[in-house]
């Protein structure tokens, strides 16, 4: 395990091997922080991650925790709703990896 000390102003220096593993460039890259209970995961953040809605990841974590804690609450989609969705979207060519441009209303 690599270690570094946190100073009185909550700063630390990333050891060289820690910076080099994910390709972190000092003065150029941002770090992304993820909290999982008492563990903190730091990684090089991509530009798109830096621009994401700050509420999205906490909301997804909440859902993940809720599903894990209460799997009995999960329900299948009613067949009539599934059929209606297939009818409404039938024939549409969808690229799930395509970038969404502009505002999205849900």
N, CA, C and O of each residue as an XYZ file, in Angstrom:
424
protein
N       0.843     -1.175      0.000
C       0.000      0.000      0.000
C       0.889      1.238      0.000
O       1.861      1.310      0.752
N       0.560      2.198     -0.832
C       1.271      3.482     -0.864
C       0.609      4.409      0.142
O      -0.609      4.372      0.319
N       1.402      5.235      0.797
C       0.868      6.144      1.816
C       1.365      7.562      1.577
O       2.433      7.778      1.003
N       0.578      8.508      2.025
C       1.003      9.910      2.083
C       0.294     10.551      3.264
O      -0.813     10.144      3.620
N       0.905     11.525      3.860
C       0.348     12.184      5.037
C      -0.521     13.374      4.606
O      -0.204     14.082      3.650
N      -1.608     13.571      5.328
C      -2.482     14.717      5.108
C      -2.034     15.816      6.062
O      -1.938     15.602      7.271
N      -1.761     17.001      5.504
C      -1.278     18.081      6.373
C      -2.440     18.784      7.070
O      -3.596     18.400      6.896
N      -2.136     19.800      7.850
C      -3.152     20.512      8.655
C      -4.204     21.208      7.790
O      -5.305     21.497      8.260
N      -3.869     21.474      6.537
C      -4.819     22.144      5.636
C      -5.535     21.129      4.738
O      -6.115     21.488      3.713
N      -5.481     19.847      5.148
C      -6.139     18.739      4.436
C      -5.547     18.484      3.050
O      -6.238     17.967      2.173
N      -4.286     18.837      2.843
C      -3.612     18.584      1.571
C      -2.708     17.369      1.705
O      -2.258     17.021      2.797
N      -2.455     16.737      0.572
C      -1.529     15.610      0.539
C      -0.822     15.598     -0.804
O      -1.260     16.257     -1.746
N       0.256     14.859     -0.893
C       0.972     14.682     -2.146
C       0.740     13.260     -2.623
O       0.916     12.305     -1.867
N       0.343     13.125     -3.884
C       0.149     11.788     -4.428
C       1.505     11.184     -4.760
O       2.285     11.781     -5.500
N       1.789     10.014     -4.223
C       3.053      9.361     -4.568
C       3.148      9.152     -6.086
O       2.134      8.991     -6.765
N       4.353      9.158     -6.591
C       4.601      9.045     -8.029
C       3.883      7.844     -8.645
O       3.240      7.979     -9.685
N       3.985      6.678     -8.019
C       3.328      5.489     -8.573
C       1.812      5.637     -8.601
O       1.155      5.139     -9.514
N       1.266      6.310     -7.618
C      -0.183      6.518     -7.563
C      -0.614      7.438     -8.705
O      -1.643      7.192     -9.335
N       0.148      8.482     -8.978
C      -0.160      9.397    -10.090
C      -0.024      8.701    -11.437
O      -0.851      8.882    -12.330
N       1.031      7.903    -11.572
C       1.325      7.308    -12.874
C       0.376      6.170    -13.252
O       0.102      5.968    -14.434
N      -0.126      5.429    -12.270
C      -0.993      4.281    -12.567
C      -2.200      4.681    -13.427
O      -2.433      4.049    -14.458
N      -2.979      5.708    -13.044
C      -4.104      6.109    -13.891
C      -3.736      7.203    -14.901
O      -4.604      7.689    -15.627
N      -2.457      7.593    -14.951
C      -2.033      8.620    -15.901
C      -2.397     10.029    -15.482
O      -2.711     10.864    -16.330
N      -2.361     10.308    -14.187
C      -2.695     11.645    -13.687
C      -1.547     12.601    -14.003
O      -0.392     12.321    -13.681
N      -1.868     13.725    -14.631
C      -0.870     14.735    -14.986
C      -1.019     15.925    -14.048
O      -2.038     16.616    -14.082
N       0.000     16.175    -13.201
C      -0.070     17.304    -12.269
C      -0.322     18.626    -13.002
O       0.312     18.925    -14.014
N      -1.254     19.400    -12.472
C      -1.581     20.697    -13.072
C      -2.522     20.606    -14.249
O      -2.948     21.639    -14.766
N      -2.866     19.398    -14.698
C      -3.735     19.253    -15.870
C      -5.014     18.479    -15.580
O      -6.075     18.814    -16.106
N      -4.919     17.441    -14.745
C      -6.059     16.559    -14.528
C      -6.794     16.858    -13.229
O      -6.230     17.394    -12.276
N      -8.076     16.492    -13.225
C      -8.900     16.558    -12.022
C      -9.018     15.147    -11.459
O      -8.885     14.158    -12.181
N      -9.269     15.076    -10.160
C      -9.518     13.788     -9.515
C     -11.003     13.650     -9.250
O     -11.678     14.612     -8.884
N     -11.501     12.444     -9.439
C     -12.876     12.126     -9.082
C     -12.847     11.339     -7.789
O     -12.026     10.434     -7.639
N     -13.725     11.662     -6.851
C     -13.755     11.006     -5.535
C     -15.076     10.282     -5.389
O     -16.139     10.834     -5.673
N     -14.998      9.047     -4.946
C     -16.198      8.257     -4.691
C     -16.114      7.720     -3.270
O     -15.094      7.157     -2.873
N     -17.181      7.893     -2.510
C     -17.216      7.434     -1.122
C     -18.092      6.196     -1.047
O     -19.253      6.209     -1.457
N     -17.511      5.121     -0.511
C     -18.227      3.855     -0.323
C     -18.067      3.451      1.131
O     -17.103      2.778      1.497
N     -19.007      3.860      1.948
C     -18.909      3.581      3.382
C     -17.715      4.310      3.961
O     -17.657      5.539      3.927
N     -16.750      3.550      4.498
C     -15.550      4.170      5.079
C     -14.388      4.189      4.092
O     -13.282      4.596      4.446
N     -14.629      3.752      2.857
C     -13.579      3.745      1.840
C     -13.771      4.904      0.866
O     -14.899      5.264      0.529
N     -12.670      5.478      0.425
C     -12.706      6.554     -0.561
C     -11.887      6.102     -1.762
O     -10.751      5.649     -1.621
N     -12.476      6.231     -2.937
C     -11.791      5.868     -4.170
C     -11.513      7.148     -4.942
O     -12.419      7.933     -5.221
N     -10.249      7.345     -5.279
C      -9.854      8.507     -6.075
C      -9.392      8.006     -7.434
O      -8.678      7.008     -7.528
N      -9.805      8.708     -8.491
C      -9.352      8.347     -9.832
C      -9.327      9.578    -10.712
O      -9.911     10.611    -10.386
N      -8.641      9.448    -11.830
C      -8.572     10.556    -12.773
C      -9.966     10.770    -13.337
O     -10.577      9.836    -13.856
N     -10.470     11.979    -13.241
C     -11.809     12.295    -13.723
C     -11.735     12.728    -15.178
O     -10.851     13.492    -15.567
N     -12.672     12.233    -15.976
C     -12.737     12.666    -17.363
C     -13.489     13.986    -17.422
O     -14.169     14.361    -16.467
N     -13.372     14.678    -18.523
C     -14.036     15.970    -18.673
C     -15.548     15.825    -18.548
O     -16.202     16.674    -17.943
N     -16.109     14.757    -19.115
C     -17.559     14.585    -19.041
C     -18.015     14.333    -17.608
O     -19.101     14.768    -17.224
N     -17.195     13.631    -16.805
C     -17.555     13.401    -15.410
C     -17.558     14.709    -14.633
O     -18.389     14.899    -13.745
N     -16.647     15.602    -14.954
C     -16.573     16.884    -14.254
C     -17.793     17.742    -14.548
O     -18.144     18.612    -13.750
N     -18.449     17.507    -15.692
C     -19.599     18.317    -16.090
C     -20.934     17.671    -15.731
O     -21.982     18.279    -15.949
N     -20.924     16.466    -15.191
C     -22.163     15.761    -14.884
C     -22.956     16.446    -13.787
O     -22.425     17.230    -13.001
N     -24.230     16.131    -13.759
C     -25.120     16.594    -12.702
C     -24.601     16.051    -11.368
O     -24.466     14.837    -11.214
N     -24.308     16.925    -10.404
C     -23.750     16.456     -9.137
C     -24.708     15.589     -8.327
O     -24.281     14.915     -7.390
N     -25.988     15.595     -8.669
C     -26.957     14.785     -7.927
C     -27.107     13.381     -8.512
O     -27.663     12.501     -7.856
N     -26.620     13.158     -9.735
C     -26.845     11.876    -10.394
C     -26.177     10.713     -9.671
O     -26.841      9.722     -9.369
N     -24.900     10.808     -9.389
C     -24.195      9.701     -8.748
C     -24.744      9.398     -7.355
O     -24.951      8.226     -7.039
N     -24.989     10.402     -6.508
C     -25.600     10.082     -5.202
C     -26.979      9.416     -5.346
O     -27.325      8.530     -4.564
N     -27.759      9.843     -6.339
C     -29.080      9.230     -6.553
C     -28.934      7.770     -6.981
O     -29.661      6.902     -6.498
N     -27.986      7.503     -7.895
C     -27.768      6.120     -8.329
C     -27.280      5.254     -7.179
O     -27.655      4.085     -7.085
N     -26.449      5.809     -6.301
C     -25.994      5.061     -5.122
C     -27.169      4.751     -4.193
O     -27.257      3.659     -3.632
N     -28.064      5.721     -4.039
C     -29.254      5.510     -3.219
C     -30.091      4.366     -3.790
O     -30.544      3.495     -3.046
N     -30.295      4.367     -5.096
C     -31.047      3.281     -5.724
C     -30.353      1.938     -5.532
O     -30.997      0.938     -5.215
N     -29.033      1.922     -5.727
C     -28.274      0.685     -5.559
C     -28.432      0.139     -4.134
O     -28.652     -1.055     -3.933
N     -28.318      1.028     -3.166
C     -28.454      0.621     -1.763
C     -29.868      0.115     -1.478
O     -30.042     -0.889     -0.788
N     -30.868      0.804     -2.005
C     -32.250      0.423     -1.762
C     -32.569     -0.941     -2.383
O     -33.243     -1.762     -1.762
N     -32.091     -1.180     -3.592
C     -32.324     -2.467     -4.250
C     -31.633     -3.588     -3.473
O     -32.198     -4.666     -3.290
N     -30.400     -3.322     -3.017
C     -29.672     -4.345     -2.260
C     -30.349     -4.629     -0.922
O     -30.391     -5.775     -0.475
N     -30.877     -3.587     -0.284
C     -31.497     -3.750      1.029
C     -32.908     -4.318      0.946
O     -33.367     -4.979      1.877
N     -33.602     -4.065     -0.169
C     -35.006     -4.485     -0.291
C     -35.286     -5.105     -1.659
O     -36.087     -4.564     -2.422
N     -34.647     -6.225     -1.985
C     -34.882     -6.823     -3.302
C     -36.333     -7.272     -3.498
O     -36.788     -7.435     -4.630
N     -37.042     -7.468     -2.411
C     -38.446     -7.881     -2.489
C     -39.340     -6.790     -3.076
O     -40.464     -7.072     -3.492
N     -38.855     -5.547     -3.115
C     -39.647     -4.437     -3.660
C     -39.603     -4.370     -5.189
O     -40.394     -3.650     -5.797
N     -38.692     -5.111     -5.812
C     -38.577     -5.082     -7.266
C     -39.772     -5.779     -7.898
O     -40.210     -6.827     -7.424
N     -40.288     -5.206     -8.952
C     -41.435     -5.769     -9.661
C     -41.123     -5.799    -11.154
O     -40.367     -4.970    -11.661
N     -41.707     -6.751    -11.837
C     -41.566     -6.788    -13.285
C     -42.512     -5.770    -13.909
O     -43.504     -5.363    -13.304
N     -42.185     -5.375    -15.119
C     -43.038     -4.432    -15.839
C     -44.307     -5.161    -16.277
O     -44.226     -6.264    -16.817
N     -45.474     -4.561    -16.053
C     -46.717     -5.207    -16.496
C     -46.682     -5.439    -18.020
O     -46.187     -4.599    -18.772
N     -47.202     -6.564    -18.449
C     -47.157     -6.939    -19.866
C     -47.839     -5.914    -20.760
O     -47.349     -5.644    -21.856
N     -48.959     -5.333    -20.325
C     -49.654     -4.344    -21.161
C     -48.799     -3.090    -21.370
O     -48.824     -2.499    -22.450
N     -48.044     -2.681    -20.345
C     -47.152     -1.531    -20.495
C     -45.998     -1.872    -21.436
O     -45.610     -1.046    -22.262
N     -45.451     -3.077    -21.319
C     -44.368     -3.498    -22.201
C     -44.832     -3.496    -23.661
O     -44.122     -3.022    -24.548
N     -46.004     -4.019    -23.889
C     -46.541     -4.052    -25.254
C     -46.765     -2.639    -25.792
O     -46.464     -2.357    -26.953
N     -47.287     -1.762    -24.956
C     -47.517     -0.381    -25.397
C     -46.198      0.309    -25.750
O     -46.114      1.017    -26.753
N     -45.154      0.096    -24.910
C     -43.842      0.676    -25.206
C     -43.288      0.151    -26.526
O     -42.717      0.911    -27.309
N     -43.455     -1.133    -26.772
C     -42.996     -1.705    -28.038
C     -43.751     -1.107    -29.223
O     -43.165     -0.868    -30.279
N     -45.045     -0.868    -29.049
C     -45.854     -0.277    -30.109
C     -45.421      1.161    -30.391
O     -45.269      1.555    -31.547
N     -45.225      1.933    -29.339
C     -44.853      3.345    -29.484
C     -43.453      3.513    -30.072
O     -43.207      4.434    -30.851
N     -42.542      2.621    -29.698
C     -41.150      2.756    -30.142
C     -40.811      1.844    -31.320
O     -39.670      1.831    -31.781
N     -41.771      1.096    -31.802
C     -41.521      0.160    -32.890
C     -40.925      0.847    -34.106
O     -41.399      1.903    -34.526
N     -39.890      0.249    -34.669
C     -39.267      0.795    -35.871
C     -38.243      1.887    -35.628
O     -37.593      2.333    -36.573
N     -38.079      2.333    -34.381
C     -37.089      3.370    -34.095
C     -35.695      2.748    -34.040
O     -35.492      1.703    -33.421
N     -34.741      3.405    -34.695
C     -33.352      2.960    -34.645
C     -32.668      3.786    -33.560
O     -32.531      5.002    -33.695
N     -32.238      3.126    -32.483
C     -31.669      3.828    -31.337
C     -30.221      3.399    -31.133
O     -29.913      2.209    -31.075
N     -29.337      4.395    -31.027
C     -27.933      4.137    -30.691
C     -27.757      4.507    -29.224
O     -27.705      5.689    -28.882
N     -27.666      3.493    -28.350
C     -27.576      3.747    -26.917
C     -26.287      4.440    -26.516
O     -26.196      4.969    -25.408
N     -25.293      4.452    -27.385
C     -24.018      5.111    -27.079
C     -23.948      6.527    -27.633
O     -22.952      7.220    -27.426
N     -24.984      6.965    -28.331
C     -24.988      8.302    -28.921
C     -25.063      9.372    -27.828
O     -25.826      9.236    -26.871
N     -24.276     10.423    -27.974
C     -24.276     11.528    -27.033
C     -25.575     12.321    -27.159
O     -26.011     12.621    -28.271
N     -26.186     12.658    -26.044
C     -27.405     13.456    -26.031
C     -27.007     14.921    -25.995
O     -26.287     15.352    -25.094
N     -27.468     15.679    -26.965
C     -27.150     17.103    -27.057
C     -28.307     17.919    -26.469
O     -29.472     17.565    -26.650
N     -27.988     18.994    -25.775
C     -29.000     19.903    -25.267
C     -29.712     19.394    -24.033
O     -29.348     18.369    -23.458
N     -30.745     20.139    -23.636
C     -31.506     19.829    -22.430
C     -32.398     18.616    -22.666
O     -32.850     18.371    -23.785
N     -32.642     17.872    -21.614
C     -33.504     16.690    -21.679
C     -34.611     16.860    -20.645
O     -34.339     17.088    -19.466
N     -35.843     16.747    -21.086
C     -36.982     16.828    -20.162
C     -37.502     15.421    -19.917
O     -37.766     14.671    -20.856
N     -37.644     15.079    -18.661
C     -38.159     13.753    -18.308
C     -39.569     13.860    -17.787
O     -40.176     12.848    -17.435
